[in-house]
Amino acid sequence: MFVVSVKTSKVKIILFSVFLAIIALSALLLFNAEKTSAVVSEGGISLRASDYKEREKFLSQFGWDFDVEPCAVKEVTIPWEFDETYIEYNALQKRQSLDLEKYKGQIVKKWTYNINNYPGYEDKEGKVQANLLIYNGNVIGADITILGKKAELHTIMSD
């Protein structure tokens, strides 16, 4: 059996604790940076959406004309386990270079806007909506929904 005795001062204990705290904080910042680093995707598309102006710019960059006021704003939790609906929805997101997998378990804000210029629906007010899923000021998911008996989902970039 070995017995080790270490003599240390309070100053060394405090310095070591501060060092550990800095390492833990750095790891936390790195983990969160991975989730929020996609401010601009490939092709120069801005994903920023922390305020109305940025949400307006996001939708406008795809040519959408929309009502200034959102028709709904609510919090949504991305589930830890995706059911068939979420698997299909995430496949739509992946076609746009977005992916909800890394946001499982996170609470995000869903902003819904009426779209006024969707081809074939220009005169059908409130029948087409854009949904934006926003986490830490960035769009992490987006879709165009055509409302009706069976809703149709499309990419925000118009497929």
For each residue, the residues with C-beta under 8 A, 3 or more apart:
1:
2:
3:
4:
5:
6:
7:
8: 12 13
9: 12 13
10: 13 14
11: 14 15
12: 8 9 15 16
13: 8 9 10 16 17
14: 10 11 17 18
15: 11 12 18 19
16: 12 13 19 20
17: 13 14 20 21
18: 14 15 21 22
19: 15 16 22 23
20: 16 17 23 24
21: 17 18 24 25
22: 18 19 25 26
23: 19 20 26 27
24: 20 21 27 28
25: 21 22 28 29
26: 22 23 29 30
27: 23 24 30 31
28: 24 25 31 32
29: 25 26 32 33
30: 26 27 33 34
31: 27 28 34 35
32: 28 29 35 36 136
33: 29 30 36 37
34: 30 31 37 102
35: 31 32 102 103 106 135 136
36: 32 33 39 135 136 137 138
37: 33 34
38: 41 47 138 140
39: 36 46 47 48 138
40: 44 45 46 47
41: 38 44 45 47 97 98
42: 45 97
43:
44: 40 41
45: 40 41 42 61
46: 39 40 54 57 58 61
47: 38 39 40 41 58 138 139 140
48: 39 54 57 58 137 138 139
49: 54 55 58 111 132 134 137 138 139
50: 54 134 137 138
51: 54 55
52: 55 56
53: 56 57
54: 46 48 49 50 51 57 58 137
55: 49 51 52 58 59 111 113 132 134
56: 52 53 59 60
57: 46 48 53 54 60 61
58: 46 47 48 49 54 55 61 132 139 142
59: 55 56 62 64 66 113 130 132 156
60: 56 57 63 64
61: 45 46 57 58
62: 59 156 157 158
63: 60 117 158
64: 59 60 115 117 130 156
65: 115 116 117
66: 59 113 114 115 116 130
67: 70 71 113 114 116
68:
69:
70: 67 73 111 112 113
71: 67 112 113 114 126 129
72: 110 111 112
73: 70 109 110 111 112
74: 109 110
75: 107 108 109 110
76: 107 108 109 110 133
77: 105 106 107 108
78: 100 103 104 105 106 107 108 133
79: 82 83 86 104 105
80: 104 105
81: 104
82: 79 86 87 90 100 104
83: 79 86 87
84: 87 88
85: 88 89
86: 79 82 83 89 90 100
87: 82 83 84 90 91
88: 84 85 91 92
89: 85 86 92 93 100 141 143 153
90: 82 86 87 93 94 99 100 101
91: 87 88 94 95
92: 88 89 95 96 143 153 154 155
93: 89 90 96 98 99 100 141 142 143
94: 90 91 97 98 99
95: 91 92 155 159
96: 92 93 142 155 156 157
97: 41 42 94
98: 41 93 94 139 140 141 142
99: 90 93 94 102
100: 78 82 86 89 90 93 103 104 133 140 141
101: 90 104
102: 34 35 99
103: 35 78 100 106 108 135 140
104: 78 79 80 81 82 100 101
105: 77 78 79 80
106: 35 77 78 103 135
107: 75 76 77 78
108: 75 76 77 78 103 133 134 135 140 141
109: 73 74 75 76 133 134 135
110: 72 73 74 75 76 131 132 133 134
111: 49 55 70 72 73 131 132 134
112: 70 71 72 73 129 130 131 132
113: 55 59 66 67 70 71 129 130 132
114: 66 67 71 125 126 128 129
115: 64 65 66 118 121 128 129 130 144
116: 65 66 67 122 125 128
117: 63 64 65 122
118: 115 121 122 128 144 146
119: 122
120:
121: 115 118 124 127 128 146
122: 116 117 118 119
123:
124: 121 127 128
125: 114 116
126: 71 114 129 147
127: 121 124 146 147 148
128: 114 115 116 118 121 124 144 145 146 147
129: 71 112 113 114 115 126 144 145 147
130: 59 64 66 112 113 115 142 143 144 145 156
131: 110 111 112 141 142 143 144 145
132: 49 55 58 59 110 111 112 113 139 141 142 156
133: 76 78 100 108 109 110 139 140 141 142
134: 49 50 55 108 109 110 111 137 138 139 140
135: 35 36 103 106 108 109 138 140
136: 32 35 36
137: 36 48 49 50 54 134
138: 36 38 39 47 48 49 50 134 135
139: 47 48 49 58 98 132 133 134 142
140: 38 47 98 100 103 108 133 134 135
141: 89 93 98 100 108 131 132 133
142: 58 93 96 98 130 131 132 133 139 155 156
143: 89 92 93 130 131 153 154 155 156
144: 115 118 128 129 130 131 153 154 155 156 158
145: 128 129 130 131 151 152 153 154
146: 118 121 127 128 151 152 154
147: 126 127 128 129 151
148: 127 151 152
149:
150:
151: 145 146 147 148
152: 145 146 148
153: 89 92 143 144 145
154: 92 143 144 145 146 158 159
155: 92 95 96 142 143 144 158 159
156: 59 62 64 96 130 132 142 143 144
157: 62 96
158: 62 63 144 154 155
159: 95 154 155
